[in-house]
Amino acid sequence: MKNLQMNIKEFFAYGEKVPGYEVRVLNEREARAAAAILFVGAFLGLANGVMLGTAVFSEYFVTFFAIDFTMRIIQPRYAPSLMLGRFFVQNQRPEYVGAAQKRFAWSLGFILAWPMFYYLVIDFQPNPLKVLVCLICMALLFFEMAFSICLGCKIFEWVKKKDPKYCPGGVCEMQIKEPVQTFSSAQKMILIVTVLAMGYGVYAYFTKLPDRTIFVKKMKTLMMSQAELDAMQKAKEKAEEDAFFNDEDF
């Protein structure tokens, strides 16, 4: 009976005990790999919706996403994406981070996941707000997989009003930057010009090439409200009706 109680307690204990660490931890390499896997799934779902006009792939992905993040906040060692991530990084040295802040960050993903599941799988009603929620999720995944930046962990720090232990990349413990991490005046100028050029490129793509690409057409449609979609459909029907009655062969 005592062993059973210990096993149950260990099952619900969040994170792993690792010698040398004051709190329970998780493997950040595993989390980053899982974020990359989920980002690819989200990107494919968005691409299918934009290019092919179908949400079938997204419905399956969002279902997986919601279940996965539910498992992450209950017991991450059994979350499907984290196990996939572990498979790919099992031969790499672990990078341990505090489990508490990762759980908080994943709770934000959980909060976003289930409304997306309802409005995409149960009651499919795409609108600009829901598209924005999907893009926010993709941005959070991208920041974690590409830069090891856990935005949810930073929010955890603000909420707790003290530095958590063992943050991704050691940002909680790092006080002084190494020379290789700083920018010279020339580098700063190049960086600013690069960011401005990239921003203008995105702006120009959506404004200078109106409706000339399938992507722009689909994005404009996705960002329309239901009233705008109804008005566009009525205008289309009116144009077809006028064309029919104005047909010289009629």
NORMO-V304961 format. One record per pair of residues at least 12 apart in sequence whose ideal C-beta (glycine too) atoms are under 8 Angstrom apart, sorted by sequence separation. I is the first residue (numbers start at 0). J is the second residue. If there is no record, write none. Layout:
# NORMO-V304961
i:I j:J
i:I j:J
This chain:
# NORMO-V304961
i:44 j:56
i:45 j:57
i:67 j:79
i:139 j:151
i:43 j:56
i:44 j:57
i:66 j:79
i:67 j:80
i:205 j:218
i:115 j:129
i:152 j:166
i:152 j:167
i:156 j:171
i:44 j:60
i:63 j:79
i:43 j:60
i:44 j:61
i:115 j:132
i:149 j:166
i:114 j:132
i:115 j:133
i:149 j:167
i:41 j:60
i:148 j:167
i:40 j:60
i:147 j:167
i:148 j:168
i:111 j:132
i:115 j:136
i:147 j:168
i:40 j:63
i:41 j:64
i:75 j:98
i:40 j:64
i:111 j:135
i:112 j:136
i:143 j:167
i:111 j:136
i:75 j:101
i:37 j:64
i:75 j:102
i:108 j:136
i:37 j:67
i:72 j:102
i:75 j:105
i:71 j:102
i:108 j:139
i:107 j:139
i:72 j:105
i:71 j:105
i:72 j:106
i:68 j:105
i:71 j:108
i:72 j:109
i:71 j:109
i:68 j:108
i:69 j:109
i:68 j:109
i:37 j:80
i:69 j:112
i:108 j:151
i:36 j:80
i:65 j:109
i:68 j:112
i:107 j:151
i:33 j:78
i:104 j:149
i:106 j:151
i:104 j:150
i:105 j:151
i:33 j:80
i:36 j:83
i:65 j:112
i:104 j:151
i:107 j:154
i:33 j:81
i:36 j:84
i:64 j:112
i:65 j:113
i:101 j:149
i:103 j:151
i:104 j:152
i:35 j:84
i:100 j:149
i:103 j:152
i:25 j:75
i:33 j:83
i:34 j:84
i:65 j:115
i:101 j:151
i:104 j:154
i:30 j:81
i:32 j:83
i:33 j:84
i:61 j:112
i:64 j:115
i:65 j:116
i:100 j:151
i:101 j:152
i:103 j:154
i:104 j:155
i:29 j:81
i:32 j:84
i:64 j:116
i:100 j:152
i:103 j:155
i:31 j:84
i:32 j:85
i:96 j:149
i:30 j:84
i:61 j:115
i:62 j:116
i:29 j:84
i:32 j:87
i:61 j:116
i:100 j:155
i:103 j:158
i:28 j:84
i:29 j:85
i:32 j:88
i:96 j:152
i:99 j:155
i:100 j:156
i:61 j:119
i:62 j:120
i:26 j:85
i:29 j:88
i:61 j:120
i:28 j:88
i:13 j:74
i:14 j:75
i:15 j:76
i:58 j:119
i:13 j:75
i:26 j:88
i:57 j:119
i:58 j:120
i:11 j:74
i:28 j:91
i:100 j:163
i:10 j:74
i:28 j:92
i:29 j:93
i:99 j:163
i:28 j:93
i:54 j:119
i:27 j:93
i:28 j:94
i:30 j:96
i:97 j:163
i:100 j:166
i:26 j:93
i:27 j:94
i:97 j:164
i:26 j:94
i:27 j:95
i:97 j:165
i:26 j:95
i:27 j:96
i:54 j:123
i:96 j:165
i:97 j:166
i:25 j:95
i:26 j:96
i:95 j:165
i:96 j:166
i:24 j:95
i:25 j:96
i:30 j:101
i:54 j:125
i:96 j:167
i:24 j:96
i:25 j:97
i:64 j:136
i:24 j:97
i:25 j:98
i:94 j:167
i:23 j:97
i:24 j:98
i:20 j:95
i:22 j:97
i:23 j:98
i:22 j:98
i:23 j:99
i:25 j:101
i:22 j:99
i:17 j:95
i:14 j:97
i:15 j:98
i:14 j:98
i:13 j:98
i:14 j:99
i:13 j:99
i:14 j:102
i:45 j:133
i:13 j:102
i:130 j:221
i:41 j:133
i:45 j:137
i:130 j:222
i:127 j:221
i:41 j:136
i:42 j:137
i:127 j:222
i:41 j:137
i:125 j:221
i:127 j:223
i:127 j:224
i:126 j:224
i:38 j:137
i:41 j:140
i:126 j:225
i:124 j:225
i:38 j:140
i:37 j:140
i:38 j:141
i:35 j:140
i:34 j:140
i:38 j:144
i:34 j:141
i:34 j:143
i:35 j:144
i:34 j:144
i:31 j:143
i:32 j:144
i:30 j:143
i:31 j:144
i:31 j:147
i:27 j:147
i:27 j:167
i:24 j:165
i:22 j:164
i:21 j:164
i:22 j:165
i:20 j:164
i:20 j:165
i:50 j:213
i:49 j:213
i:50 j:214
i:49 j:214
i:52 j:217
i:50 j:217
i:49 j:217
i:48 j:217
i:49 j:218
i:49 j:221
i:48 j:221
